[in-house]
């Protein structure tokens, strides 16, 4: 029975464990170059103990490059950047795998840019821009471009490549009957539609041989009428594996129109794609390893996938944004006494050549140990809020962020803890902002006192997490409180601090931080009328809360109508989360009324629930001269807004009130 911490052979290379960092577009490249920030990101996650890291998208042709914050693999000018990727990852003992992609019709061209290309000139699901169909010779040129890109990876000292055949990109567009209506040898039957994928992989294999790992990211179900179905995908998987074209298969699903099925937010349960991975695993047998990904951040759930044989490798993205030390937190298998899976042995077979590119380092990591890692502490949970997809590296040139790890976006992940003995800070309010401030301030060496009016910490997350987010957001509160306790910081609950008490307390602290949050206008969801009641949920803001409440009520037996005054319900909610919440609402029989399908705001027999409006709690802000405010008491926002602003404030106050040097 395999364990998540066991090494595994992938092609001719060895992964030190079965944990793969799947491709994440961080947005950290600078004019397509690996700057210090991107290098540090990869180095930190390799040092955290993963077995392999797949780079973000590296477009294989210039006409597929859509923004400056991604790496390219379109010419020899890109060789040094690929070498820096390999050096960052190999230097900490992990395999470096470059993801090769052509965007096809999903390219969003800039002004005067090239018209995107596609199999048949059709728009792709979830996108609107026009495209033009590739000619036969142009298809052949695409095949050559992938092979050239793989060869550049070989010369740069990268351990392998992953050809992207999912998420709506060009190879996926050829595989799918939705977007491939060609009548030549690349279209028509399922066999013809998969021809491009086979030709690309054969050309890649011919160019790099067997020394490099060759993987394939496979869409197993588009979850779209007339799209790729499981049966057809399993035929593709079986053929790729048995013909020796790939060394692993990485399972995904959906297209850009249904991408919430592949990058699932908190409304979706853990491990939704594991059943698909298990089917691929059964189809290919022991021929090649299968990677399962998406919502597998729980250590025991991930371990069970490998132990039960549903997949051979666990792919993580968002959990490694939240906590780069995720592998180090994996408990040893029961009764084995084995340490966490972060071994230091070689990552490549003996005899694999070293890179000729200056500064690339040696591709086989001969006995290299891990880099020094800043203390790991408790596992920091990914809460699947998809803040990382709400405008960061995936869709813009802005660097990616993480709601529970604000140090990621602010570039402070590698900083060591501060020395103890800093001046004390007082925090009023133990919601997300107050807790996040206390986490960073205490890490920097400051004693922190936290006073919370309610009987439990967490603010609105404590009130509504179980109901609205299936307890996911509450995981961050639990982590924060436990971590603070480890540092000797107690959250004092049931402390209703009034103005006089606050003035008295302020004198004993170098700074006072008011984090009293906001008052929700939503009716108490714990005292609801009998199921069957008609409810009109009025969206008072464009964020996720109205959608959460409407989906919750519909799922518990109410006849729900969500009323939004704009053209889209939840316009300010992250796209994949919005889709998932609306899917839940409609699946439970709820309806959505927007400005485009006008009707009565409320009906005569409907219970009205106003959702989303929050009033900042500012009663204590003016009590202490020079106090600082953070979180919803300033401007109501998201968890990411709260943690980011709190992290920054803690660092600002640390600089203003440094520890006293003795000696």
Secondary structure as a PSIPRED ss2 file (coil, helix, strand):
# PSIPRED VFORMAT (PSIPRED V4.0)

   1 X C   1.000  0.000  0.000
   2 X C   1.000  0.000  0.000
   3 X C   1.000  0.000  0.000
   4 X C   1.000  0.000  0.000
   5 X C   1.000  0.000  0.000
   6 X C   1.000  0.000  0.000
   7 X C   1.000  0.000  0.000
   8 X E   0.000  0.000  1.000
   9 X E   0.000  0.000  1.000
  10 X E   0.000  0.000  1.000
  11 X C   1.000  0.000  0.000
  12 X C   1.000  0.000  0.000
  13 X E   0.000  0.000  1.000
  14 X E   0.000  0.000  1.000
  15 X E   0.000  0.000  1.000
  16 X C   1.000  0.000  0.000
  17 X C   1.000  0.000  0.000
  18 X C   1.000  0.000  0.000
  19 X E   0.000  0.000  1.000
  20 X E   0.000  0.000  1.000
  21 X E   0.000  0.000  1.000
  22 X C   1.000  0.000  0.000
  23 X C   1.000  0.000  0.000
  24 X C   1.000  0.000  0.000
  25 X C   1.000  0.000  0.000
  26 X C   1.000  0.000  0.000
  27 X C   1.000  0.000  0.000
  28 X C   1.000  0.000  0.000
  29 X C   1.000  0.000  0.000
  30 X E   0.000  0.000  1.000
  31 X C   1.000  0.000  0.000
  32 X C   1.000  0.000  0.000
  33 X E   0.000  0.000  1.000
  34 X C   1.000  0.000  0.000
  35 X C   1.000  0.000  0.000
  36 X H   0.000  1.000  0.000
  37 X H   0.000  1.000  0.000
  38 X H   0.000  1.000  0.000
  39 X H   0.000  1.000  0.000
  40 X H   0.000  1.000  0.000
  41 X H   0.000  1.000  0.000
  42 X H   0.000  1.000  0.000
  43 X H   0.000  1.000  0.000
  44 X H   0.000  1.000  0.000
  45 X H   0.000  1.000  0.000
  46 X H   0.000  1.000  0.000
  47 X H   0.000  1.000  0.000
  48 X C   1.000  0.000  0.000
  49 X C   1.000  0.000  0.000
  50 X C   1.000  0.000  0.000
  51 X C   1.000  0.000  0.000
  52 X E   0.000  0.000  1.000
  53 X E   0.000  0.000  1.000
  54 X E   0.000  0.000  1.000
  55 X E   0.000  0.000  1.000
  56 X E   0.000  0.000  1.000
  57 X E   0.000  0.000  1.000
  58 X E   0.000  0.000  1.000
  59 X E   0.000  0.000  1.000
  60 X C   1.000  0.000  0.000
  61 X C   1.000  0.000  0.000
  62 X H   0.000  1.000  0.000
  63 X H   0.000  1.000  0.000
  64 X H   0.000  1.000  0.000
  65 X C   1.000  0.000  0.000
  66 X C   1.000  0.000  0.000
  67 X C   1.000  0.000  0.000
  68 X C   1.000  0.000  0.000
  69 X C   1.000  0.000  0.000
  70 X C   1.000  0.000  0.000
  71 X C   1.000  0.000  0.000
  72 X E   0.000  0.000  1.000
  73 X C   1.000  0.000  0.000
  74 X C   1.000  0.000  0.000
  75 X C   1.000  0.000  0.000
  76 X H   0.000  1.000  0.000
  77 X H   0.000  1.000  0.000
  78 X H   0.000  1.000  0.000
  79 X H   0.000  1.000  0.000
  80 X H   0.000  1.000  0.000
  81 X H   0.000  1.000  0.000
  82 X H   0.000  1.000  0.000
  83 X H   0.000  1.000  0.000
  84 X H   0.000  1.000  0.000
  85 X H   0.000  1.000  0.000
  86 X H   0.000  1.000  0.000
  87 X H   0.000  1.000  0.000
  88 X H   0.000  1.000  0.000
  89 X H   0.000  1.000  0.000
  90 X H   0.000  1.000  0.000
  91 X C   1.000  0.000  0.000
  92 X C   1.000  0.000  0.000
  93 X C   1.000  0.000  0.000
  94 X C   1.000  0.000  0.000
  95 X E   0.000  0.000  1.000
  96 X E   0.000  0.000  1.000
  97 X E   0.000  0.000  1.000
  98 X E   0.000  0.000  1.000
  99 X E   0.000  0.000  1.000
 100 X E   0.000  0.000  1.000
 101 X E   0.000  0.000  1.000
 102 X C   1.000  0.000  0.000
 103 X C   1.000  0.000  0.000
 104 X H   0.000  1.000  0.000
 105 X H   0.000  1.000  0.000
 106 X H   0.000  1.000  0.000
 107 X C   1.000  0.000  0.000
 108 X C   1.000  0.000  0.000
 109 X C   1.000  0.000  0.000
 110 X C   1.000  0.000  0.000
 111 X C   1.000  0.000  0.000
 112 X C   1.000  0.000  0.000
 113 X C   1.000  0.000  0.000
 114 X C   1.000  0.000  0.000
 115 X C   1.000  0.000  0.000
 116 X E   0.000  0.000  1.000
 117 X E   0.000  0.000  1.000
 118 X E   0.000  0.000  1.000
 119 X C   1.000  0.000  0.000
 120 X C   1.000  0.000  0.000
 121 X C   1.000  0.000  0.000
 122 X C   1.000  0.000  0.000
 123 X C   1.000  0.000  0.000
 124 X C   1.000  0.000  0.000
 125 X C   1.000  0.000  0.000
 126 X C   1.000  0.000  0.000
 127 X C   1.000  0.000  0.000
 128 X C   1.000  0.000  0.000
 129 X C   1.000  0.000  0.000
 130 X C   1.000  0.000  0.000
 131 X E   0.000  0.000  1.000
 132 X E   0.000  0.000  1.000
 133 X E   0.000  0.000  1.000
 134 X C   1.000  0.000  0.000
 135 X C   1.000  0.000  0.000
 136 X H   0.000  1.000  0.000
 137 X H   0.000  1.000  0.000
 138 X H   0.000  1.000  0.000
 139 X H   0.000  1.000  0.000
 140 X H   0.000  1.000  0.000
 141 X H   0.000  1.000  0.000
 142 X H   0.000  1.000  0.000
 143 X H   0.000  1.000  0.000
 144 X H   0.000  1.000  0.000
 145 X H   0.000  1.000  0.000
 146 X H   0.000  1.000  0.000
 147 X H   0.000  1.000  0.000
 148 X H   0.000  1.000  0.000
 149 X H   0.000  1.000  0.000
 150 X H   0.000  1.000  0.000
 151 X H   0.000  1.000  0.000
 152 X H   0.000  1.000  0.000
 153 X H   0.000  1.000  0.000
 154 X H   0.000  1.000  0.000
 155 X H   0.000  1.000  0.000
 156 X H   0.000  1.000  0.000
 157 X C   1.000  0.000  0.000
 158 X C   1.000  0.000  0.000
 159 X C   1.000  0.000  0.000
 160 X E   0.000  0.000  1.000
 161 X E   0.000  0.000  1.000
 162 X E   0.000  0.000  1.000
 163 X E   0.000  0.000  1.000
 164 X E   0.000  0.000  1.000
 165 X E   0.000  0.000  1.000
 166 X C   1.000  0.000  0.000
 167 X C   1.000  0.000  0.000
 168 X C   1.000  0.000  0.000
 169 X C   1.000  0.000  0.000
 170 X H   0.000  1.000  0.000
 171 X H   0.000  1.000  0.000
 172 X H   0.000  1.000  0.000
 173 X H   0.000  1.000  0.000
 174 X H   0.000  1.000  0.000
 175 X H   0.000  1.000  0.000
 176 X C   1.000  0.000  0.000
 177 X C   1.000  0.000  0.000
 178 X C   1.000  0.000  0.000
 179 X C   1.000  0.000  0.000
 180 X C   1.000  0.000  0.000
 181 X C   1.000  0.000  0.000
 182 X C   1.000  0.000  0.000
 183 X C   1.000  0.000  0.000
 184 X C   1.000  0.000  0.000
 185 X C   1.000  0.000  0.000
 186 X C   1.000  0.000  0.000
 187 X C   1.000  0.000  0.000
 188 X C   1.000  0.000  0.000
 189 X C   1.000  0.000  0.000
 190 X H   0.000  1.000  0.000
 191 X H   0.000  1.000  0.000
 192 X H   0.000  1.000  0.000
 193 X H   0.000  1.000  0.000
 194 X C   1.000  0.000  0.000
 195 X H   0.000  1.000  0.000
 196 X H   0.000  1.000  0.000
 197 X H   0.000  1.000  0.000
 198 X H   0.000  1.000  0.000
 199 X H   0.000  1.000  0.000
 200 X H   0.000  1.000  0.000
 201 X H   0.000  1.000  0.000
 202 X H   0.000  1.000  0.000
 203 X H   0.000  1.000  0.000
 204 X H   0.000  1.000  0.000
 205 X H   0.000  1.000  0.000
 206 X H   0.000  1.000  0.000
 207 X H   0.000  1.000  0.000
 208 X H   0.000  1.000  0.000
 209 X C   1.000  0.000  0.000
 210 X C   1.000  0.000  0.000
 211 X C   1.000  0.000  0.000
 212 X C   1.000  0.000  0.000
 213 X E   0.000  0.000  1.000
 214 X E   0.000  0.000  1.000
 215 X E   0.000  0.000  1.000
 216 X E   0.000  0.000  1.000
 217 X E   0.000  0.000  1.000
 218 X E   0.000  0.000  1.000
 219 X E   0.000  0.000  1.000
 220 X C   1.000  0.000  0.000
 221 X C   1.000  0.000  0.000
 222 X C   1.000  0.000  0.000
 223 X C   1.000  0.000  0.000
 224 X C   1.000  0.000  0.000
 225 X C   1.000  0.000  0.000
 226 X C   1.000  0.000  0.000
 227 X C   1.000  0.000  0.000
 228 X C   1.000  0.000  0.000
 229 X C   1.000  0.000  0.000
 230 X H   0.000  1.000  0.000
 231 X H   0.000  1.000  0.000
 232 X H   0.000  1.000  0.000
 233 X H   0.000  1.000  0.000
 234 X H   0.000  1.000  0.000
 235 X H   0.000  1.000  0.000
 236 X H   0.000  1.000  0.000
 237 X H   0.000  1.000  0.000
 238 X H   0.000  1.000  0.000
 239 X H   0.000  1.000  0.000
 240 X H   0.000  1.000  0.000
 241 X H   0.000  1.000  0.000
 242 X H   0.000  1.000  0.000
 243 X C   1.000  0.000  0.000
 244 X C   1.000  0.000  0.000
 245 X C   1.000  0.000  0.000
 246 X C   1.000  0.000  0.000
 247 X C   1.000  0.000  0.000
 248 X E   0.000  0.000  1.000
 249 X E   0.000  0.000  1.000
 250 X E   0.000  0.000  1.000
 251 X E   0.000  0.000  1.000
 252 X E   0.000  0.000  1.000
 253 X C   1.000  0.000  0.000
 254 X C   1.000  0.000  0.000
 255 X C   1.000  0.000  0.000
 256 X C   1.000  0.000  0.000
 257 X C   1.000  0.000  0.000
 258 X C   1.000  0.000  0.000
 259 X H   0.000  1.000  0.000
 260 X H   0.000  1.000  0.000
 261 X H   0.000  1.000  0.000
 262 X C   1.000  0.000  0.000
 263 X C   1.000  0.000  0.000
 264 X C   1.000  0.000  0.000
 265 X C   1.000  0.000  0.000
 266 X C   1.000  0.000  0.000
 267 X C   1.000  0.000  0.000
 268 X C   1.000  0.000  0.000
 269 X C   1.000  0.000  0.000
 270 X C   1.000  0.000  0.000
 271 X C   1.000  0.000  0.000
 272 X C   1.000  0.000  0.000
 273 X C   1.000  0.000  0.000
 274 X H   0.000  1.000  0.000
 275 X H   0.000  1.000  0.000
 276 X H   0.000  1.000  0.000
 277 X H   0.000  1.000  0.000
 278 X H   0.000  1.000  0.000
 279 X H   0.000  1.000  0.000
 280 X H   0.000  1.000  0.000
 281 X H   0.000  1.000  0.000
 282 X H   0.000  1.000  0.000
 283 X H   0.000  1.000  0.000
 284 X H   0.000  1.000  0.000
 285 X C   1.000  0.000  0.000
 286 X C   1.000  0.000  0.000
 287 X C   1.000  0.000  0.000
 288 X C   1.000  0.000  0.000
 289 X E   0.000  0.000  1.000
 290 X E   0.000  0.000  1.000
 291 X E   0.000  0.000  1.000
 292 X E   0.000  0.000  1.000
 293 X E   0.000  0.000  1.000
 294 X C   1.000  0.000  0.000
 295 X C   1.000  0.000  0.000
 296 X C   1.000  0.000  0.000
 297 X C   1.000  0.000  0.000
 298 X C   1.000  0.000  0.000
 299 X H   0.000  1.000  0.000
 300 X H   0.000  1.000  0.000
 301 X H   0.000  1.000  0.000
 302 X H   0.000  1.000  0.000
 303 X H   0.000  1.000  0.000
 304 X H   0.000  1.000  0.000
 305 X H   0.000  1.000  0.000
 306 X H   0.000  1.000  0.000
 307 X H   0.000  1.000  0.000
 308 X C   1.000  0.000  0.000
 309 X C   1.000  0.000  0.000
 310 X C   1.000  0.000  0.000
 311 X C   1.000  0.000  0.000
 312 X C   1.000  0.000  0.000
 313 X E   0.000  0.000  1.000
 314 X E   0.000  0.000  1.000
 315 X E   0.000  0.000  1.000
 316 X E   0.000  0.000  1.000
 317 X C   1.000  0.000  0.000
 318 X H   0.000  1.000  0.000
 319 X H   0.000  1.000  0.000
 320 X H   0.000  1.000  0.000
 321 X H   0.000  1.000  0.000
 322 X H   0.000  1.000  0.000
 323 X C   1.000  0.000  0.000
 324 X C   1.000  0.000  0.000
 325 X C   1.000  0.000  0.000
 326 X H   0.000  1.000  0.000
 327 X H   0.000  1.000  0.000
 328 X H   0.000  1.000  0.000
 329 X H   0.000  1.000  0.000
 330 X C   1.000  0.000  0.000
 331 X C   1.000  0.000  0.000
 332 X C   1.000  0.000  0.000
 333 X C   1.000  0.000  0.000
 334 X C   1.000  0.000  0.000
 335 X C   1.000  0.000  0.000
 336 X C   1.000  0.000  0.000
 337 X C   1.000  0.000  0.000
 338 X C   1.000  0.000  0.000
 339 X C   1.000  0.000  0.000
 340 X C   1.000  0.000  0.000
 341 X C   1.000  0.000  0.000
 342 X C   1.000  0.000  0.000
 343 X C   1.000  0.000  0.000
 344 X C   1.000  0.000  0.000
 345 X C   1.000  0.000  0.000
 346 X C   1.000  0.000  0.000
 347 X C   1.000  0.000  0.000
 348 X E   0.000  0.000  1.000
 349 X C   1.000  0.000  0.000
 350 X C   1.000  0.000  0.000
 351 X C   1.000  0.000  0.000
 352 X C   1.000  0.000  0.000
 353 X C   1.000  0.000  0.000
 354 X C   1.000  0.000  0.000
 355 X C   1.000  0.000  0.000
 356 X C   1.000  0.000  0.000
 357 X C   1.000  0.000  0.000
 358 X C   1.000  0.000  0.000
 359 X C   1.000  0.000  0.000
 360 X C   1.000  0.000  0.000
 361 X C   1.000  0.000  0.000
 362 X C   1.000  0.000  0.000
 363 X C   1.000  0.000  0.000
 364 X C   1.000  0.000  0.000
 365 X C   1.000  0.000  0.000
 366 X C   1.000  0.000  0.000
 367 X C   1.000  0.000  0.000
 368 X C   1.000  0.000  0.000
 369 X C   1.000  0.000  0.000
 370 X C   1.000  0.000  0.000
 371 X C   1.000  0.000  0.000
 372 X C   1.000  0.000  0.000
 373 X C   1.000  0.000  0.000
 374 X C   1.000  0.000  0.000
 375 X C   1.000  0.000  0.000
 376 X C   1.000  0.000  0.000
 377 X C   1.000  0.000  0.000
 378 X C   1.000  0.000  0.000
 379 X C   1.000  0.000  0.000
 380 X C   1.000  0.000  0.000
 381 X C   1.000  0.000  0.000
 382 X C   1.000  0.000  0.000
 383 X C   1.000  0.000  0.000
 384 X C   1.000  0.000  0.000
 385 X C   1.000  0.000  0.000
 386 X C   1.000  0.000  0.000
 387 X H   0.000  1.000  0.000
 388 X H   0.000  1.000  0.000
 389 X H   0.000  1.000  0.000
 390 X C   1.000  0.000  0.000
 391 X C   1.000  0.000  0.000
 392 X C   1.000  0.000  0.000
 393 X C   1.000  0.000  0.000
 394 X C   1.000  0.000  0.000
 395 X C   1.000  0.000  0.000
 396 X C   1.000  0.000  0.000
 397 X C   1.000  0.000  0.000
 398 X C   1.000  0.000  0.000
 399 X C   1.000  0.000  0.000
 400 X C   1.000  0.000  0.000
 401 X C   1.000  0.000  0.000
 402 X C   1.000  0.000  0.000
 403 X C   1.000  0.000  0.000
 404 X C   1.000  0.000  0.000
 405 X C   1.000  0.000  0.000
 406 X H   0.000  1.000  0.000
 407 X H   0.000  1.000  0.000
 408 X H   0.000  1.000  0.000
 409 X H   0.000  1.000  0.000
 410 X H   0.000  1.000  0.000
 411 X C   1.000  0.000  0.000
 412 X C   1.000  0.000  0.000
 413 X C   1.000  0.000  0.000
 414 X C   1.000  0.000  0.000
 415 X C   1.000  0.000  0.000
 416 X C   1.000  0.000  0.000
 417 X C   1.000  0.000  0.000
 418 X C   1.000  0.000  0.000
 419 X C   1.000  0.000  0.000
 420 X C   1.000  0.000  0.000
 421 X C   1.000  0.000  0.000
 422 X E   0.000  0.000  1.000
 423 X E   0.000  0.000  1.000
 424 X E   0.000  0.000  1.000
 425 X E   0.000  0.000  1.000
 426 X E   0.000  0.000  1.000
 427 X E   0.000  0.000  1.000
 428 X E   0.000  0.000  1.000
 429 X C   1.000  0.000  0.000
 430 X C   1.000  0.000  0.000
 431 X C   1.000  0.000  0.000
 432 X H   0.000  1.000  0.000
 433 X H   0.000  1.000  0.000
 434 X H   0.000  1.000  0.000
 435 X H   0.000  1.000  0.000
 436 X H   0.000  1.000  0.000
 437 X H   0.000  1.000  0.000
 438 X H   0.000  1.000  0.000
 439 X H   0.000  1.000  0.000
 440 X H   0.000  1.000  0.000
 441 X H   0.000  1.000  0.000
 442 X H   0.000  1.000  0.000
 443 X H   0.000  1.000  0.000
 444 X C   1.000  0.000  0.000
 445 X C   1.000  0.000  0.000
 446 X E   0.000  0.000  1.000
 447 X E   0.000  0.000  1.000
 448 X E   0.000  0.000  1.000
 449 X E   0.000  0.000  1.000
 450 X E   0.000  0.000  1.000
 451 X E   0.000  0.000  1.000
 452 X C   1.000  0.000  0.000
 453 X C   1.000  0.000  0.000
 454 X C   1.000  0.000  0.000
 455 X C   1.000  0.000  0.000
 456 X C   1.000  0.000  0.000
 457 X C   1.000  0.000  0.000
 458 X C   1.000  0.000  0.000
 459 X C   1.000  0.000  0.000
 460 X H   0.000  1.000  0.000
 461 X H   0.000  1.000  0.000
 462 X H   0.000  1.000  0.000
 463 X H   0.000  1.000  0.000
 464 X H   0.000  1.000  0.000
 465 X H   0.000  1.000  0.000
 466 X H   0.000  1.000  0.000
 467 X H   0.000  1.000  0.000
 468 X H   0.000  1.000  0.000
 469 X H   0.000  1.000  0.000
 470 X C   1.000  0.000  0.000
 471 X C   1.000  0.000  0.000
 472 X H   0.000  1.000  0.000
 473 X H   0.000  1.000  0.000
 474 X H   0.000  1.000  0.000
 475 X H   0.000  1.000  0.000
 476 X H   0.000  1.000  0.000
 477 X H   0.000  1.000  0.000
 478 X H   0.000  1.000  0.000
 479 X H   0.000  1.000  0.000
 480 X H   0.000  1.000  0.000
 481 X H   0.000  1.000  0.000
 482 X H   0.000  1.000  0.000
 483 X H   0.000  1.000  0.000
 484 X H   0.000  1.000  0.000
 485 X H   0.000  1.000  0.000
 486 X H   0.000  1.000  0.000
 487 X C   1.000  0.000  0.000
 488 X C   1.000  0.000  0.000
 489 X C   1.000  0.000  0.000
 490 X C   1.000  0.000  0.000
 491 X E   0.000  0.000  1.000
 492 X E   0.000  0.000  1.000
 493 X C   1.000  0.000  0.000
 494 X C   1.000  0.000  0.000
 495 X C   1.000  0.000  0.000
 496 X C   1.000  0.000  0.000
 497 X C   1.000  0.000  0.000
 498 X C   1.000  0.000  0.000
 499 X H   0.000  1.000  0.000
 500 X H   0.000  1.000  0.000
 501 X H   0.000  1.000  0.000
 502 X H   0.000  1.000  0.000
 503 X H   0.000  1.000  0.000
 504 X H   0.000  1.000  0.000
 505 X H   0.000  1.000  0.000
 506 X H   0.000  1.000  0.000
 507 X C   1.000  0.000  0.000
 508 X C   1.000  0.000  0.000
 509 X C   1.000  0.000  0.000
 510 X C   1.000  0.000  0.000
 511 X E   0.000  0.000  1.000
 512 X E   0.000  0.000  1.000
 513 X E   0.000  0.000  1.000
 514 X E   0.000  0.000  1.000
 515 X C   1.000  0.000  0.000
 516 X C   1.000  0.000  0.000
 517 X C   1.000  0.000  0.000
 518 X E   0.000  0.000  1.000
 519 X E   0.000  0.000  1.000
 520 X E   0.000  0.000  1.000
 521 X C   1.000  0.000  0.000
 522 X C   1.000  0.000  0.000
 523 X C   1.000  0.000  0.000
 524 X C   1.000  0.000  0.000
 525 X C   1.000  0.000  0.000
 526 X C   1.000  0.000  0.000
 527 X C   1.000  0.000  0.000
 528 X C   1.000  0.000  0.000
 529 X C   1.000  0.000  0.000
 530 X C   1.000  0.000  0.000
 531 X C   1.000  0.000  0.000
 532 X C   1.000  0.000  0.000
 533 X C   1.000  0.000  0.000
 534 X E   0.000  0.000  1.000
 535 X E   0.000  0.000  1.000
 536 X E   0.000  0.000  1.000
 537 X E   0.000  0.000  1.000
 538 X E   0.000  0.000  1.000
 539 X E   0.000  0.000  1.000
 540 X C   1.000  0.000  0.000
 541 X C   1.000  0.000  0.000
 542 X C   1.000  0.000  0.000
 543 X C   1.000  0.000  0.000
 544 X C   1.000  0.000  0.000
 545 X H   0.000  1.000  0.000
 546 X H   0.000  1.000  0.000
 547 X H   0.000  1.000  0.000
 548 X H   0.000  1.000  0.000
 549 X H   0.000  1.000  0.000
 550 X H   0.000  1.000  0.000
 551 X H   0.000  1.000  0.000
 552 X H   0.000  1.000  0.000
 553 X H   0.000  1.000  0.000
 554 X H   0.000  1.000  0.000
 555 X H   0.000  1.000  0.000
 556 X C   1.000  0.000  0.000
 557 X C   1.000  0.000  0.000
 558 X C   1.000  0.000  0.000
 559 X E   0.000  0.000  1.000
 560 X E   0.000  0.000  1.000
 561 X E   0.000  0.000  1.000
 562 X E   0.000  0.000  1.000
 563 X E   0.000  0.000  1.000
 564 X C   1.000  0.000  0.000
 565 X C   1.000  0.000  0.000
 566 X C   1.000  0.000  0.000
 567 X C   1.000  0.000  0.000
 568 X C   1.000  0.000  0.000
 569 X C   1.000  0.000  0.000
 570 X C   1.000  0.000  0.000
 571 X C   1.000  0.000  0.000
 572 X C   1.000  0.000  0.000
 573 X C   1.000  0.000  0.000
 574 X C   1.000  0.000  0.000
 575 X H   0.000  1.000  0.000
 576 X H   0.000  1.000  0.000
 577 X H   0.000  1.000  0.000
 578 X H   0.000  1.000  0.000
 579 X H   0.000  1.000  0.000
 580 X H   0.000  1.000  0.000
 581 X H   0.000  1.000  0.000
 582 X H   0.000  1.000  0.000
 583 X H   0.000  1.000  0.000
 584 X H   0.000  1.000  0.000
 585 X H   0.000  1.000  0.000
 586 X H   0.000  1.000  0.000
 587 X H   0.000  1.000  0.000
 588 X C   1.000  0.000  0.000
 589 X C   1.000  0.000  0.000
 590 X C   1.000  0.000  0.000
 591 X E   0.000  0.000  1.000
 592 X E   0.000  0.000  1.000
 593 X E   0.000  0.000  1.000
 594 X C   1.000  0.000  0.000
 595 X H   0.000  1.000  0.000
 596 X H   0.000  1.000  0.000
 597 X H   0.000  1.000  0.000
 598 X C   1.000  0.000  0.000
 599 X C   1.000  0.000  0.000
 600 X C   1.000  0.000  0.000
 601 X C   1.000  0.000  0.000
 602 X C   1.000  0.000  0.000
 603 X C   1.000  0.000  0.000
 604 X C   1.000  0.000  0.000
 605 X C   1.000  0.000  0.000
 606 X C   1.000  0.000  0.000
 607 X E   0.000  0.000  1.000
 608 X E   0.000  0.000  1.000
 609 X E   0.000  0.000  1.000
 610 X E   0.000  0.000  1.000
 611 X E   0.000  0.000  1.000
 612 X C   1.000  0.000  0.000
 613 X C   1.000  0.000  0.000
 614 X E   0.000  0.000  1.000
 615 X E   0.000  0.000  1.000
 616 X E   0.000  0.000  1.000
 617 X C   1.000  0.000  0.000
 618 X C   1.000  0.000  0.000
 619 X C   1.000  0.000  0.000
 620 X C   1.000  0.000  0.000
 621 X C   1.000  0.000  0.000
 622 X C   1.000  0.000  0.000
 623 X C   1.000  0.000  0.000
 624 X C   1.000  0.000  0.000
 625 X C   1.000  0.000  0.000
 626 X C   1.000  0.000  0.000
 627 X C   1.000  0.000  0.000
 628 X E   0.000  0.000  1.000
 629 X E   0.000  0.000  1.000
 630 X C   1.000  0.000  0.000
 631 X H   0.000  1.000  0.000
 632 X H   0.000  1.000  0.000
 633 X H   0.000  1.000  0.000
 634 X C   1.000  0.000  0.000
 635 X C   1.000  0.000  0.000
 636 X C   1.000  0.000  0.000
 637 X C   1.000  0.000  0.000
 638 X C   1.000  0.000  0.000
 639 X H   0.000  1.000  0.000
 640 X H   0.000  1.000  0.000
 641 X H   0.000  1.000  0.000
 642 X H   0.000  1.000  0.000
 643 X H   0.000  1.000  0.000
 644 X H   0.000  1.000  0.000
 645 X H   0.000  1.000  0.000
 646 X H   0.000  1.000  0.000
 647 X H   0.000  1.000  0.000
 648 X H   0.000  1.000  0.000
 649 X H   0.000  1.000  0.000
 650 X H   0.000  1.000  0.000
 651 X H   0.000  1.000  0.000
 652 X H   0.000  1.000  0.000
 653 X H   0.000  1.000  0.000
 654 X H   0.000  1.000  0.000
 655 X H   0.000  1.000  0.000
 656 X H   0.000  1.000  0.000
 657 X C   1.000  0.000  0.000
 658 X C   1.000  0.000  0.000
 659 X C   1.000  0.000  0.000
 660 X C   1.000  0.000  0.000
 661 X C   1.000  0.000  0.000
 662 X C   1.000  0.000  0.000
 663 X C   1.000  0.000  0.000
